[in-house]
Amino acid sequence: MDPLVLQLQLTTLAVGLLFLTVVAVTIWQTVEIVDAYEKEALTVFGEYRKLLEPGFNLIPPFVSRTYAFDMRTQTLDVPRQEAITRDNSPVTADAVVYIKVMDAKKAFLEVDNYKKAVSNLAQTTLRAVLGDMELDDTLNKRQEINSKIRKELDEPTDEWGIRVESVEVREVNPSKDVQQAMEQQTSAERRRRAMILEAQGERRSAVETAEGDKQSDIIRAQGEKQSQILEAQGDAISTVLRAKSAEAMGERAIIERGMESLERIGQGESSTFILPQELTSLVGRYGKQLTGSDVQESEGLEGKEFDAETRKMLGLDDIDEILGEIDQAAEMDIEQLEQEAEQIKSGEADIAGGEADVGEPDIPEPDLDEPVDDEELVTEEETE
């Protein structure tokens, strides 16, 4: 084969391969595929032309450049910053900033590296916010710190086409000396609360003990009072009965003395007799019992019955009723005291206030209308 022909064929093959390569590279430079979550800024010869939307795009080859912008929410870590609070206490804090590109054209044309710009702005803002607050506020008011930082970032980032969606302060730590002082303060506060609770428990126990002693004394005094009332009534009744018995014995002595006088008058020589009216009435009343005569009917030698005033004074007609009321009042007082004791144990009653109101039984005035058997009085007189 002729060498010249072979050389020509090789040259033609090389040119064809070069052409195919150029065509392939041109097609590659002409086609631009944009992801669904991105937008790209297109420049031709360094001049901004437009934003490429997600999907398949054709651009001028070899003279075009594209810059991609992620349109999703992005997270920026703000490095730990040291600041001095308004009360001159050193603290350190770090935060997280959530941003989103709202206008890719502004983010491309108005700021160089918007992520770095937002991060630096967040650092300076964090230090400024912490410096305007007290130490206790920096530890307790996280939401207020977040709101202030976000408000400070909104205005400059809007000019860059960036929206600050949220700012979260992760940690705010005071210095070690301040932490130790805070721990000592917390420990002292807990000891104080423990001492207060212990003192309150001892006070409650003492009050409940005193309440129990008071209730016991009230019940004991109530019983002694009822016993004294019954004893006094018994003494009064006994005194009246002895007086009535003495009165009946006095009448009997008068009758006997009168009969002796009649006997002496009958032994005299005079035929005229003058008798006192009281003696004649006593003879008519008790003559049968003393002499065995049946000249005048009589009811027997009996003591006089108590009059209505005396029976009312002694309460002879109401003794059983009075005893029943006293027992009922005592039972009611005991039940009431038990209920109050239960309320004190359950915490329903106020242990520090008020005194227990323990009522006294209402004992009515005795009504002495009950009849007394005169035969029993006579029997007592004879016994005496």
LOLUMNU-763663 format. One record per residue (C-alpha): residue number from 1; residue in one letter; chain; x, y, z. Coordinates in nm, 2 decimals. Example, Ala and Ser with C-alpha at 12.3 -4.5 7.8 and 13.67 -1.06 7.14 Angstrom:
{rec 1; 'a'; 'A'; {1.23; -0.45; 0.78}}
{rec 2; 's'; 'A'; {1.37; -0.11; 0.71}}
END
This chain:
{rec 1; 'm'; 'A'; {0.00; 0.00; 0.00}}
{rec 2; 'd'; 'A'; {0.12; 0.34; -0.09}}
{rec 3; 'p'; 'A'; {0.25; 0.52; 0.22}}
{rec 4; 'l'; 'A'; {0.10; 0.84; 0.11}}
{rec 5; 'v'; 'A'; {-0.25; 0.70; 0.09}}
{rec 6; 'l'; 'A'; {-0.20; 0.54; 0.43}}
{rec 7; 'q'; 'A'; {-0.09; 0.87; 0.58}}
{rec 8; 'l'; 'A'; {-0.40; 1.04; 0.43}}
{rec 9; 'q'; 'A'; {-0.63; 0.79; 0.58}}
{rec 10; 'l'; 'A'; {-0.48; 0.83; 0.92}}
{rec 11; 't'; 'A'; {-0.51; 1.21; 0.89}}
{rec 12; 't'; 'A'; {-0.88; 1.18; 0.80}}
{rec 13; 'l'; 'A'; {-0.94; 0.95; 1.09}}
{rec 14; 'a'; 'A'; {-0.78; 1.18; 1.34}}
{rec 15; 'v'; 'A'; {-0.98; 1.48; 1.21}}
{rec 16; 'g'; 'A'; {-1.30; 1.28; 1.24}}
{rec 17; 'l'; 'A'; {-1.22; 1.18; 1.60}}
{rec 18; 'l'; 'A'; {-1.14; 1.54; 1.68}}
{rec 19; 'f'; 'A'; {-1.46; 1.66; 1.53}}
{rec 20; 'l'; 'A'; {-1.66; 1.41; 1.72}}
{rec 21; 't'; 'A'; {-1.49; 1.51; 2.04}}
{rec 22; 'v'; 'A'; {-1.56; 1.88; 1.98}}
{rec 23; 'v'; 'A'; {-1.93; 1.80; 1.91}}
{rec 24; 'a'; 'A'; {-1.96; 1.60; 2.23}}
{rec 25; 'v'; 'A'; {-1.80; 1.87; 2.44}}
{rec 26; 't'; 'A'; {-2.02; 2.14; 2.28}}
{rec 27; 'i'; 'A'; {-2.33; 1.94; 2.35}}
{rec 28; 'w'; 'A'; {-2.21; 1.89; 2.71}}
{rec 29; 'q'; 'A'; {-2.15; 2.26; 2.76}}
{rec 30; 't'; 'A'; {-2.49; 2.35; 2.60}}
{rec 31; 'v'; 'A'; {-2.71; 2.13; 2.82}}
{rec 32; 'e'; 'A'; {-2.75; 2.22; 3.19}}
{rec 33; 'i'; 'A'; {-2.96; 2.01; 3.43}}
{rec 34; 'v'; 'A'; {-3.08; 2.18; 3.75}}
{rec 35; 'd'; 'A'; {-3.20; 1.97; 4.05}}
{rec 36; 'a'; 'A'; {-3.55; 2.02; 4.19}}
{rec 37; 'y'; 'A'; {-3.44; 2.18; 4.51}}
{rec 38; 'e'; 'A'; {-3.20; 2.43; 4.34}}
{rec 39; 'k'; 'A'; {-3.18; 2.74; 4.12}}
{rec 40; 'e'; 'A'; {-2.88; 2.84; 3.92}}
{rec 41; 'a'; 'A'; {-2.76; 3.19; 3.82}}
{rec 42; 'l'; 'A'; {-2.64; 3.20; 3.46}}
{rec 43; 't'; 'A'; {-2.37; 3.44; 3.34}}
{rec 44; 'v'; 'A'; {-2.25; 3.48; 2.98}}
{rec 45; 'f'; 'A'; {-1.91; 3.64; 2.93}}
{rec 46; 'g'; 'A'; {-1.94; 3.74; 3.30}}
{rec 47; 'e'; 'A'; {-2.28; 3.91; 3.26}}
{rec 48; 'y'; 'A'; {-2.58; 3.80; 3.46}}
{rec 49; 'r'; 'A'; {-2.85; 3.67; 3.23}}
{rec 50; 'k'; 'A'; {-3.11; 3.48; 3.43}}
{rec 51; 'l'; 'A'; {-3.19; 3.21; 3.68}}
{rec 52; 'l'; 'A'; {-3.21; 2.86; 3.56}}
{rec 53; 'e'; 'A'; {-3.52; 2.67; 3.68}}
{rec 54; 'p'; 'A'; {-3.51; 2.30; 3.79}}
{rec 55; 'g'; 'A'; {-3.50; 2.06; 3.49}}
{rec 56; 'f'; 'A'; {-3.34; 2.07; 3.14}}
{rec 57; 'n'; 'A'; {-3.19; 2.40; 3.03}}
{rec 58; 'l'; 'A'; {-2.98; 2.51; 2.72}}
{rec 59; 'i'; 'A'; {-2.71; 2.76; 2.77}}
{rec 60; 'p'; 'A'; {-2.44; 2.91; 2.54}}
{rec 61; 'p'; 'A'; {-2.15; 2.67; 2.54}}
{rec 62; 'f'; 'A'; {-1.79; 2.76; 2.64}}
{rec 63; 'v'; 'A'; {-1.88; 3.12; 2.74}}
{rec 64; 's'; 'A'; {-2.14; 3.05; 3.02}}
{rec 65; 'r'; 'A'; {-2.10; 2.99; 3.39}}
{rec 66; 't'; 'A'; {-2.37; 2.88; 3.64}}
{rec 67; 'y'; 'A'; {-2.39; 2.92; 4.02}}
{rec 68; 'a'; 'A'; {-2.62; 2.69; 4.22}}
{rec 69; 'f'; 'A'; {-2.83; 2.80; 4.52}}
{rec 70; 'd'; 'A'; {-3.00; 2.55; 4.75}}
{rec 71; 'm'; 'A'; {-3.36; 2.67; 4.80}}
{rec 72; 'r'; 'A'; {-3.42; 2.45; 5.10}}
{rec 73; 't'; 'A'; {-3.40; 2.55; 5.47}}
{rec 74; 'q'; 'A'; {-3.03; 2.54; 5.57}}
{rec 75; 't'; 'A'; {-2.87; 2.51; 5.91}}
{rec 76; 'l'; 'A'; {-2.58; 2.73; 6.02}}
{rec 77; 'd'; 'A'; {-2.39; 2.66; 6.34}}
{rec 78; 'v'; 'A'; {-2.29; 2.97; 6.53}}
{rec 79; 'p'; 'A'; {-1.96; 2.90; 6.71}}
{rec 80; 'r'; 'A'; {-1.94; 2.94; 7.09}}
{rec 81; 'q'; 'A'; {-1.91; 3.31; 7.18}}
{rec 82; 'e'; 'A'; {-1.79; 3.47; 7.50}}
{rec 83; 'a'; 'A'; {-1.98; 3.78; 7.64}}
{rec 84; 'i'; 'A'; {-2.00; 3.99; 7.95}}
{rec 85; 't'; 'A'; {-2.35; 4.04; 8.09}}
{rec 86; 'r'; 'A'; {-2.48; 4.37; 8.21}}
{rec 87; 'd'; 'A'; {-2.40; 4.27; 8.57}}
{rec 88; 'n'; 'A'; {-2.03; 4.20; 8.47}}
{rec 89; 's'; 'A'; {-2.06; 3.82; 8.47}}
{rec 90; 'p'; 'A'; {-1.88; 3.63; 8.20}}
{rec 91; 'v'; 'A'; {-2.08; 3.37; 8.00}}
{rec 92; 't'; 'A'; {-2.03; 3.16; 7.69}}
{rec 93; 'a'; 'A'; {-2.31; 3.07; 7.45}}
{rec 94; 'd'; 'A'; {-2.36; 2.90; 7.11}}
{rec 95; 'a'; 'A'; {-2.66; 2.89; 6.88}}
{rec 96; 'v'; 'A'; {-2.81; 2.75; 6.56}}
{rec 97; 'v'; 'A'; {-2.96; 2.96; 6.28}}
{rec 98; 'y'; 'A'; {-3.21; 2.83; 6.03}}
{rec 99; 'i'; 'A'; {-3.21; 3.02; 5.70}}
{rec 100; 'k'; 'A'; {-3.37; 2.99; 5.36}}
{rec 101; 'v'; 'A'; {-3.28; 3.15; 5.02}}
{rec 102; 'm'; 'A'; {-3.59; 3.34; 4.91}}
{rec 103; 'd'; 'A'; {-3.43; 3.53; 4.61}}
{rec 104; 'a'; 'A'; {-3.14; 3.36; 4.45}}
{rec 105; 'k'; 'A'; {-3.06; 3.67; 4.23}}
{rec 106; 'k'; 'A'; {-3.01; 3.89; 4.54}}
{rec 107; 'a'; 'A'; {-2.81; 3.61; 4.71}}
{rec 108; 'f'; 'A'; {-2.59; 3.60; 4.40}}
{rec 109; 'l'; 'A'; {-2.55; 3.97; 4.33}}
{rec 110; 'e'; 'A'; {-2.59; 4.14; 4.68}}
{rec 111; 'v'; 'A'; {-2.36; 3.93; 4.90}}
{rec 112; 'd'; 'A'; {-2.05; 3.72; 4.87}}
{rec 113; 'n'; 'A'; {-2.10; 3.38; 5.03}}
{rec 114; 'y'; 'A'; {-2.43; 3.44; 5.21}}
{rec 115; 'k'; 'A'; {-2.38; 3.15; 5.45}}
{rec 116; 'k'; 'A'; {-2.06; 3.30; 5.59}}
{rec 117; 'a'; 'A'; {-2.22; 3.64; 5.61}}
{rec 118; 'v'; 'A'; {-2.52; 3.52; 5.80}}
{rec 119; 's'; 'A'; {-2.30; 3.32; 6.04}}
{rec 120; 'n'; 'A'; {-2.07; 3.62; 6.12}}
{rec 121; 'l'; 'A'; {-2.37; 3.85; 6.17}}
{rec 122; 'a'; 'A'; {-2.53; 3.59; 6.41}}
{rec 123; 'q'; 'A'; {-2.21; 3.58; 6.62}}
{rec 124; 't'; 'A'; {-2.19; 3.95; 6.67}}
{rec 125; 't'; 'A'; {-2.56; 3.97; 6.74}}
{rec 126; 'l'; 'A'; {-2.55; 3.69; 7.00}}
{rec 127; 'r'; 'A'; {-2.27; 3.87; 7.19}}
{rec 128; 'a'; 'A'; {-2.46; 4.20; 7.18}}
{rec 129; 'v'; 'A'; {-2.78; 4.05; 7.31}}
{rec 130; 'l'; 'A'; {-2.61; 3.87; 7.60}}
{rec 131; 'g'; 'A'; {-2.43; 4.19; 7.69}}
{rec 132; 'd'; 'A'; {-2.76; 4.38; 7.74}}
{rec 133; 'm'; 'A'; {-2.91; 4.12; 7.98}}
{rec 134; 'e'; 'A'; {-2.85; 4.02; 8.34}}
{rec 135; 'l'; 'A'; {-2.70; 3.69; 8.42}}
{rec 136; 'd'; 'A'; {-3.02; 3.54; 8.56}}
{rec 137; 'd'; 'A'; {-3.21; 3.65; 8.25}}
{rec 138; 't'; 'A'; {-2.95; 3.49; 8.02}}
{rec 139; 'l'; 'A'; {-3.01; 3.16; 8.20}}
{rec 140; 'n'; 'A'; {-3.39; 3.18; 8.23}}
{rec 141; 'k'; 'A'; {-3.51; 3.37; 7.92}}
{rec 142; 'r'; 'A'; {-3.40; 3.16; 7.63}}
{rec 143; 'q'; 'A'; {-3.70; 3.25; 7.42}}
{rec 144; 'e'; 'A'; {-3.64; 3.62; 7.47}}
{rec 145; 'i'; 'A'; {-3.28; 3.58; 7.35}}
{rec 146; 'n'; 'A'; {-3.39; 3.39; 7.04}}
{rec 147; 's'; 'A'; {-3.65; 3.65; 6.95}}
{rec 148; 'k'; 'A'; {-3.40; 3.94; 6.99}}
{rec 149; 'i'; 'A'; {-3.13; 3.77; 6.77}}
{rec 150; 'r'; 'A'; {-3.38; 3.69; 6.50}}
{rec 151; 'k'; 'A'; {-3.51; 4.04; 6.50}}
{rec 152; 'e'; 'A'; {-3.16; 4.18; 6.46}}
{rec 153; 'l'; 'A'; {-3.09; 3.94; 6.17}}
{rec 154; 'd'; 'A'; {-3.41; 4.00; 5.98}}
{rec 155; 'e'; 'A'; {-3.33; 4.35; 5.84}}
{rec 156; 'p'; 'A'; {-2.98; 4.29; 5.68}}
{rec 157; 't'; 'A'; {-3.06; 3.94; 5.56}}
{rec 158; 'd'; 'A'; {-3.37; 4.06; 5.37}}
{rec 159; 'e'; 'A'; {-3.15; 4.27; 5.15}}
{rec 160; 'w'; 'A'; {-2.95; 3.96; 5.07}}
{rec 161; 'g'; 'A'; {-3.26; 3.76; 4.97}}
{rec 162; 'i'; 'A'; {-3.22; 3.54; 5.28}}
{rec 163; 'r'; 'A'; {-3.50; 3.48; 5.54}}
{rec 164; 'v'; 'A'; {-3.40; 3.38; 5.89}}
{rec 165; 'e'; 'A'; {-3.66; 3.13; 5.99}}
{rec 166; 's'; 'A'; {-3.55; 3.05; 6.35}}
{rec 167; 'v'; 'A'; {-3.27; 3.11; 6.60}}
{rec 168; 'e'; 'A'; {-3.21; 2.87; 6.88}}
{rec 169; 'v'; 'A'; {-2.96; 2.93; 7.16}}
{rec 170; 'r'; 'A'; {-2.83; 2.59; 7.26}}
{rec 171; 'e'; 'A'; {-2.62; 2.66; 7.57}}
{rec 172; 'v'; 'A'; {-2.55; 2.95; 7.80}}
{rec 173; 'n'; 'A'; {-2.28; 2.87; 8.05}}
{rec 174; 'p'; 'A'; {-2.15; 3.11; 8.32}}
{rec 175; 's'; 'A'; {-1.80; 3.09; 8.45}}
{rec 176; 'k'; 'A'; {-1.69; 2.82; 8.69}}
{rec 177; 'd'; 'A'; {-1.68; 3.05; 8.98}}
{rec 178; 'v'; 'A'; {-2.03; 3.17; 8.91}}
{rec 179; 'q'; 'A'; {-2.15; 2.80; 8.87}}
{rec 180; 'q'; 'A'; {-2.00; 2.71; 9.21}}
{rec 181; 'a'; 'A'; {-2.17; 3.01; 9.38}}
{rec 182; 'm'; 'A'; {-2.50; 2.91; 9.22}}
{rec 183; 'e'; 'A'; {-2.46; 2.55; 9.34}}
{rec 184; 'q'; 'A'; {-2.40; 2.67; 9.69}}
{rec 185; 'q'; 'A'; {-2.70; 2.90; 9.67}}
{rec 186; 't'; 'A'; {-2.92; 2.61; 9.55}}
{rec 187; 's'; 'A'; {-2.79; 2.39; 9.83}}
{rec 188; 'a'; 'A'; {-2.86; 2.65; 10.10}}
{rec 189; 'e'; 'A'; {-3.21; 2.71; 9.96}}
{rec 190; 'r'; 'A'; {-3.28; 2.33; 9.98}}
{rec 191; 'r'; 'A'; {-3.15; 2.32; 10.34}}
{rec 192; 'r'; 'A'; {-3.37; 2.62; 10.43}}
{rec 193; 'r'; 'A'; {-3.68; 2.45; 10.29}}
{rec 194; 'a'; 'A'; {-3.60; 2.13; 10.47}}
{rec 195; 'm'; 'A'; {-3.57; 2.31; 10.80}}
{rec 196; 'i'; 'A'; {-3.90; 2.50; 10.74}}
{rec 197; 'l'; 'A'; {-4.08; 2.17; 10.66}}
{rec 198; 'e'; 'A'; {-3.94; 2.01; 10.97}}
{rec 199; 'a'; 'A'; {-4.04; 2.30; 11.19}}
{rec 200; 'q'; 'A'; {-4.39; 2.30; 11.04}}
{rec 201; 'g'; 'A'; {-4.42; 1.93; 11.11}}
{rec 202; 'e'; 'A'; {-4.31; 1.97; 11.47}}
{rec 203; 'r'; 'A'; {-4.56; 2.26; 11.51}}
{rec 204; 'r'; 'A'; {-4.84; 2.06; 11.37}}
{rec 205; 's'; 'A'; {-4.76; 1.77; 11.59}}
{rec 206; 'a'; 'A'; {-4.76; 2.00; 11.90}}
{rec 207; 'v'; 'A'; {-5.09; 2.16; 11.80}}
{rec 208; 'e'; 'A'; {-5.26; 1.82; 11.75}}
{rec 209; 't'; 'A'; {-5.12; 1.70; 12.08}}
{rec 210; 'a'; 'A'; {-5.25; 2.01; 12.26}}
{rec 211; 'e'; 'A'; {-5.59; 1.97; 12.08}}
{rec 212; 'g'; 'A'; {-5.61; 1.61; 12.20}}
{rec 213; 'd'; 'A'; {-5.53; 1.71; 12.56}}
{rec 214; 'k'; 'A'; {-5.78; 1.99; 12.55}}
{rec 215; 'q'; 'A'; {-6.06; 1.76; 12.43}}
{rec 216; 's'; 'A'; {-5.97; 1.51; 12.70}}
{rec 217; 'd'; 'A'; {-5.99; 1.78; 12.96}}
{rec 218; 'i'; 'A'; {-6.32; 1.91; 12.83}}
{rec 219; 'i'; 'A'; {-6.47; 1.56; 12.84}}
{rec 220; 'r'; 'A'; {-6.34; 1.50; 13.20}}
{rec 221; 'a'; 'A'; {-6.47; 1.84; 13.32}}
{rec 222; 'q'; 'A'; {-6.81; 1.77; 13.15}}
{rec 223; 'g'; 'A'; {-6.84; 1.44; 13.34}}
{rec 224; 'e'; 'A'; {-6.74; 1.59; 13.67}}
{rec 225; 'k'; 'A'; {-7.00; 1.87; 13.61}}
{rec 226; 'q'; 'A'; {-7.28; 1.62; 13.55}}
{rec 227; 's'; 'A'; {-7.17; 1.42; 13.85}}
{rec 228; 'q'; 'A'; {-7.18; 1.73; 14.07}}
{rec 229; 'i'; 'A'; {-7.53; 1.82; 13.94}}
{rec 230; 'l'; 'A'; {-7.67; 1.48; 14.02}}
{rec 231; 'e'; 'A'; {-7.50; 1.48; 14.36}}
{rec 232; 'a'; 'A'; {-7.64; 1.83; 14.44}}
{rec 233; 'q'; 'A'; {-7.99; 1.72; 14.33}}
{rec 234; 'g'; 'A'; {-7.97; 1.41; 14.55}}
{rec 235; 'd'; 'A'; {-7.86; 1.62; 14.85}}
{rec 236; 'a'; 'A'; {-8.14; 1.86; 14.80}}
{rec 237; 'i'; 'A'; {-8.40; 1.58; 14.78}}
{rec 238; 's'; 'A'; {-8.26; 1.41; 15.09}}
{rec 239; 't'; 'A'; {-8.27; 1.74; 15.28}}
{rec 240; 'v'; 'A'; {-8.63; 1.81; 15.19}}
{rec 241; 'l'; 'A'; {-8.73; 1.45; 15.28}}
{rec 242; 'r'; 'A'; {-8.56; 1.48; 15.62}}
{rec 243; 'a'; 'A'; {-8.74; 1.81; 15.68}}
{rec 244; 'k'; 'A'; {-9.08; 1.66; 15.59}}
{rec 245; 's'; 'A'; {-9.01; 1.37; 15.82}}
{rec 246; 'a'; 'A'; {-8.92; 1.60; 16.10}}
{rec 247; 'e'; 'A'; {-9.24; 1.80; 16.04}}
{rec 248; 'a'; 'A'; {-9.45; 1.48; 16.07}}
{rec 249; 'm'; 'A'; {-9.27; 1.37; 16.38}}
{rec 250; 'g'; 'A'; {-9.34; 1.72; 16.53}}
{rec 251; 'e'; 'A'; {-9.72; 1.68; 16.46}}
{rec 252; 'r'; 'A'; {-9.71; 1.34; 16.63}}
{rec 253; 'a'; 'A'; {-9.54; 1.49; 16.94}}
{rec 254; 'i'; 'A'; {-9.80; 1.77; 16.96}}
{rec 255; 'i'; 'A'; {-10.08; 1.52; 16.94}}
{rec 256; 'e'; 'A'; {-9.93; 1.31; 17.22}}
{rec 257; 'r'; 'A'; {-9.87; 1.62; 17.44}}
{rec 258; 'g'; 'A'; {-10.23; 1.73; 17.37}}
{rec 259; 'm'; 'A'; {-10.37; 1.39; 17.48}}
{rec 260; 'e'; 'A'; {-10.17; 1.40; 17.80}}
{rec 261; 's'; 'A'; {-10.32; 1.74; 17.86}}
{rec 262; 'l'; 'A'; {-10.67; 1.61; 17.81}}
{rec 263; 'e'; 'A'; {-10.59; 1.33; 18.05}}
{rec 264; 'r'; 'A'; {-10.49; 1.57; 18.32}}
{rec 265; 'i'; 'A'; {-10.80; 1.79; 18.25}}
{rec 266; 'g'; 'A'; {-11.02; 1.48; 18.29}}
{rec 267; 'q'; 'A'; {-10.87; 1.41; 18.63}}
{rec 268; 'g'; 'A'; {-10.97; 1.76; 18.76}}
{rec 269; 'e'; 'A'; {-11.28; 1.85; 18.95}}
{rec 270; 's'; 'A'; {-11.39; 2.12; 18.71}}
{rec 271; 's'; 'A'; {-11.67; 2.05; 18.46}}
{rec 272; 't'; 'A'; {-11.58; 2.32; 18.21}}
{rec 273; 'f'; 'A'; {-11.31; 2.25; 17.96}}
{rec 274; 'i'; 'A'; {-11.14; 2.49; 17.71}}
{rec 275; 'l'; 'A'; {-10.96; 2.33; 17.42}}
{rec 276; 'p'; 'A'; {-10.75; 2.50; 17.16}}
{rec 277; 'q'; 'A'; {-10.88; 2.48; 16.80}}
{rec 278; 'e'; 'A'; {-10.55; 2.33; 16.68}}
{rec 279; 'l'; 'A'; {-10.58; 2.05; 16.94}}
{rec 280; 't'; 'A'; {-10.93; 1.96; 16.84}}
{rec 281; 's'; 'A'; {-10.84; 1.95; 16.47}}
{rec 282; 'l'; 'A'; {-10.54; 1.72; 16.55}}
{rec 283; 'v'; 'A'; {-10.75; 1.50; 16.77}}
{rec 284; 'g'; 'A'; {-11.01; 1.47; 16.49}}
{rec 285; 'r'; 'A'; {-10.75; 1.39; 16.24}}
{rec 286; 'y'; 'A'; {-10.54; 1.14; 16.43}}
{rec 287; 'g'; 'A'; {-10.76; 1.02; 16.71}}
{rec 288; 'k'; 'A'; {-10.84; 0.68; 16.56}}
{rec 289; 'q'; 'A'; {-10.47; 0.60; 16.51}}
{rec 290; 'l'; 'A'; {-10.37; 0.71; 16.86}}
{rec 291; 't'; 'A'; {-10.67; 0.58; 17.07}}
{rec 292; 'g'; 'A'; {-10.83; 0.30; 16.85}}
{rec 293; 's'; 'A'; {-11.16; 0.49; 16.85}}
{rec 294; 'd'; 'A'; {-11.39; 0.48; 16.55}}
{rec 295; 'v'; 'A'; {-11.56; 0.81; 16.63}}
{rec 296; 'q'; 'A'; {-11.43; 0.99; 16.32}}
{rec 297; 'e'; 'A'; {-11.31; 0.84; 15.99}}
{rec 298; 's'; 'A'; {-10.95; 0.92; 15.91}}
{rec 299; 'e'; 'A'; {-10.71; 0.85; 15.63}}
{rec 300; 'g'; 'A'; {-10.44; 0.74; 15.86}}
{rec 301; 'l'; 'A'; {-10.13; 0.89; 16.02}}
{rec 302; 'e'; 'A'; {-9.95; 1.02; 15.71}}
{rec 303; 'g'; 'A'; {-9.71; 1.29; 15.64}}
{rec 304; 'k'; 'A'; {-9.81; 1.58; 15.42}}
{rec 305; 'e'; 'A'; {-9.75; 1.58; 15.05}}
{rec 306; 'f'; 'A'; {-9.50; 1.82; 14.90}}
{rec 307; 'd'; 'A'; {-9.66; 2.12; 14.76}}
{rec 308; 'a'; 'A'; {-9.63; 2.21; 14.39}}
{rec 309; 'e'; 'A'; {-9.36; 2.47; 14.45}}
{rec 310; 't'; 'A'; {-9.14; 2.24; 14.65}}
{rec 311; 'r'; 'A'; {-9.18; 1.95; 14.40}}
{rec 312; 'k'; 'A'; {-9.09; 2.19; 14.12}}
{rec 313; 'm'; 'A'; {-8.78; 2.32; 14.31}}
{rec 314; 'l'; 'A'; {-8.65; 1.96; 14.37}}
{rec 315; 'g'; 'A'; {-8.74; 1.84; 14.02}}
{rec 316; 'l'; 'A'; {-8.91; 1.52; 14.16}}
{rec 317; 'd'; 'A'; {-9.14; 1.49; 13.86}}
{rec 318; 'd'; 'A'; {-8.86; 1.53; 13.61}}
{rec 319; 'i'; 'A'; {-8.58; 1.33; 13.76}}
{rec 320; 'd'; 'A'; {-8.60; 1.05; 13.49}}
{rec 321; 'e'; 'A'; {-8.63; 1.30; 13.21}}
{rec 322; 'i'; 'A'; {-8.33; 1.50; 13.34}}
{rec 323; 'l'; 'A'; {-8.11; 1.19; 13.37}}
{rec 324; 'g'; 'A'; {-8.21; 1.09; 13.01}}
{rec 325; 'e'; 'A'; {-8.12; 1.44; 12.87}}
{rec 326; 'i'; 'A'; {-7.79; 1.44; 13.06}}
{rec 327; 'd'; 'A'; {-7.69; 1.10; 12.91}}
{rec 328; 'q'; 'A'; {-7.80; 1.21; 12.56}}
{rec 329; 'a'; 'A'; {-7.61; 1.54; 12.59}}
{rec 330; 'a'; 'A'; {-7.30; 1.35; 12.71}}
{rec 331; 'e'; 'A'; {-7.32; 1.11; 12.41}}
{rec 332; 'm'; 'A'; {-7.37; 1.40; 12.17}}
{rec 333; 'd'; 'A'; {-7.06; 1.58; 12.31}}
{rec 334; 'i'; 'A'; {-6.85; 1.27; 12.28}}
{rec 335; 'e'; 'A'; {-6.96; 1.22; 11.92}}
{rec 336; 'q'; 'A'; {-6.89; 1.58; 11.83}}
{rec 337; 'l'; 'A'; {-6.55; 1.56; 11.99}}
{rec 338; 'e'; 'A'; {-6.47; 1.24; 11.79}}
{rec 339; 'q'; 'A'; {-6.58; 1.41; 11.47}}
{rec 340; 'e'; 'A'; {-6.36; 1.71; 11.54}}
{rec 341; 'a'; 'A'; {-6.07; 1.48; 11.61}}
{rec 342; 'e'; 'A'; {-6.11; 1.31; 11.28}}
{rec 343; 'q'; 'A'; {-6.13; 1.64; 11.10}}
{rec 344; 'i'; 'A'; {-5.80; 1.75; 11.26}}
{rec 345; 'k'; 'A'; {-5.63; 1.42; 11.16}}
{rec 346; 's'; 'A'; {-5.75; 1.45; 10.80}}
{rec 347; 'g'; 'A'; {-5.63; 1.82; 10.77}}
{rec 348; 'e'; 'A'; {-5.99; 1.95; 10.71}}
{rec 349; 'a'; 'A'; {-6.00; 2.15; 11.04}}
{rec 350; 'd'; 'A'; {-5.77; 2.46; 11.09}}
{rec 351; 'i'; 'A'; {-5.52; 2.33; 11.35}}
{rec 352; 'a'; 'A'; {-5.39; 2.69; 11.42}}
{rec 353; 'g'; 'A'; {-5.72; 2.87; 11.45}}
{rec 354; 'g'; 'A'; {-6.02; 2.88; 11.68}}
{rec 355; 'e'; 'A'; {-6.10; 2.67; 11.98}}
{rec 356; 'a'; 'A'; {-6.33; 2.38; 11.98}}
{rec 357; 'd'; 'A'; {-6.69; 2.48; 12.07}}
{rec 358; 'v'; 'A'; {-6.80; 2.22; 12.32}}
{rec 359; 'g'; 'A'; {-7.16; 2.28; 12.42}}
{rec 360; 'e'; 'A'; {-7.29; 2.22; 12.77}}
{rec 361; 'p'; 'A'; {-7.60; 2.02; 12.82}}
{rec 362; 'd'; 'A'; {-7.91; 2.23; 12.88}}
{rec 363; 'i'; 'A'; {-8.05; 2.10; 13.21}}
{rec 364; 'p'; 'A'; {-8.41; 2.23; 13.26}}
{rec 365; 'e'; 'A'; {-8.52; 2.36; 13.59}}
{rec 366; 'p'; 'A'; {-8.65; 2.08; 13.80}}
{rec 367; 'd'; 'A'; {-9.03; 2.05; 13.83}}
{rec 368; 'l'; 'A'; {-9.14; 1.90; 14.16}}
{rec 369; 'd'; 'A'; {-9.49; 1.80; 14.09}}
{rec 370; 'e'; 'A'; {-9.45; 1.42; 14.14}}
{rec 371; 'p'; 'A'; {-9.65; 1.30; 14.44}}
{rec 372; 'v'; 'A'; {-9.46; 1.15; 14.74}}
{rec 373; 'd'; 'A'; {-9.61; 0.86; 14.92}}
{rec 374; 'd'; 'A'; {-9.68; 0.97; 15.28}}
{rec 375; 'e'; 'A'; {-9.67; 0.61; 15.40}}
{rec 376; 'e'; 'A'; {-9.31; 0.59; 15.30}}
{rec 377; 'l'; 'A'; {-9.25; 0.91; 15.50}}
{rec 378; 'v'; 'A'; {-9.43; 0.76; 15.80}}
{rec 379; 't'; 'A'; {-9.21; 0.45; 15.77}}
{rec 380; 'e'; 'A'; {-8.90; 0.67; 15.76}}
{rec 381; 'e'; 'A'; {-9.02; 0.86; 16.06}}
{rec 382; 'e'; 'A'; {-9.08; 0.55; 16.26}}
{rec 383; 't'; 'A'; {-8.74; 0.42; 16.15}}
{rec 384; 'e'; 'A'; {-8.57; 0.73; 16.28}}
END
